[in-house]
């Protein structure tokens, strides 16, 4: 399959590397191969969409926690990204993610760290 054209592979040393790109495409390429996944997913924080000149689509966390607004793409819930992250990991791999939340009483960043288990 291979990495998508817009993904960037960065060599660290001794054959180790990390990849920056579309999460779902990159995670699919590394199914059962990644020692760790570090992901920053802005799932539903409308106040941040245009910060720093960046524009991106928001998406719901899951079917019970929706995101609303003009910039929402409901086709990819964050829960699916977390599942894909877990699928990319080797046994005993680590999944570390930040998830920006937004709701009537919620404007915070949640750090999700899933230890092997």
N, C-alpha and C positions, 0 to 999 in steps of 0.2 A: 504494500500500500504506500508507504513512505510518508514523510512529513509534507504538509501543505507548503506551497511556495512562499507564503508569507510568514512561516515559522522560522525562528532564528535559533540555531544550535550554538551554544557557547561551551567551548572546551575549558575544563578547569585544570586538571592534571591527571597523569596516570590513567588515561582513558575515561575519566569521569567527565560528565557534561550535564548541562541543564538546557531546557528548551523553553523559549518564550513564543507563545502563539495562541491560536484559538483553542481553548481548553478542551472541548470535546474532540476535536481532530487530533490534537497531540496526545491526549489520554488514550484514545483508541489505538494509536500507534504503539504505545508502550504497555499494552495490556499484560499484566502479570510480570512486568519487567522493572518497574520503578522502585527504587529503594525508598524514595520519599516524594510526596507531592506537596508543593507549597502554592496555594492559590488564593488570590484576592478577587472576590466576586461581589460586585456592587449590585445586589439583587433588587433592592427596592428603596433606594434613598433618592427621591426626586430632587432634593436640594443640592445634590452633588453632581448631577448630570453634566452641567456646563462648567464646573469648577476647573480652573487652570486651562481652559480652552478645549477640554476633552469632551467628546460627545459619545455616548454609548446608550444602547437600549437597556432598559430595566426589565426584570422578569420576576414572577412570583417565586416565593420560597417553595411552596407546594400547593396543592389544590385547596388546602384549608387556610393558607396565608397568601392572599393575592396582592398584587401591586396594581395600582390604578394610575392612569394618566396617559398623555399623548405619546410618551416615550417607552411604553410598555410593550414587550414582545412576550406574549403568553405561551409561546411554543416550547420554551426550555426552562422549566422550574429549577431552582438551585438544588433541590433534592436530587434531581437527575445528575447534576454535575458532581455532587458528593458521591453518588453511586458510581459514576464513571471513574472518579478519583480512586475509590476503594478497589475497583476492578483493575486499575493500572498497577497496583502495588504487588510486590512480591510478598510472600509470607513474612511477617514481622516488619513490614514496611510502615512508614509513618505518613499520615495525611494531616497536614496543617493548613487551615484555611481561615481567612477573615471574611466575615459576612456582614455587610452594612445593612442594618435594619431600619425601617421607618414605619411608623404607624401613629395613631393619635397620641399615645403616651410614650412613643419609642423613637429615639434618635440616637442610636449608639452603634458601635462596632462590636460584634461578637466574634471571639476567636474560638474556632473549632479545632481541637487537636484530638485526633483519634489514634490512640495507641494500638499496637497490634494486640489481637486477642483471640 
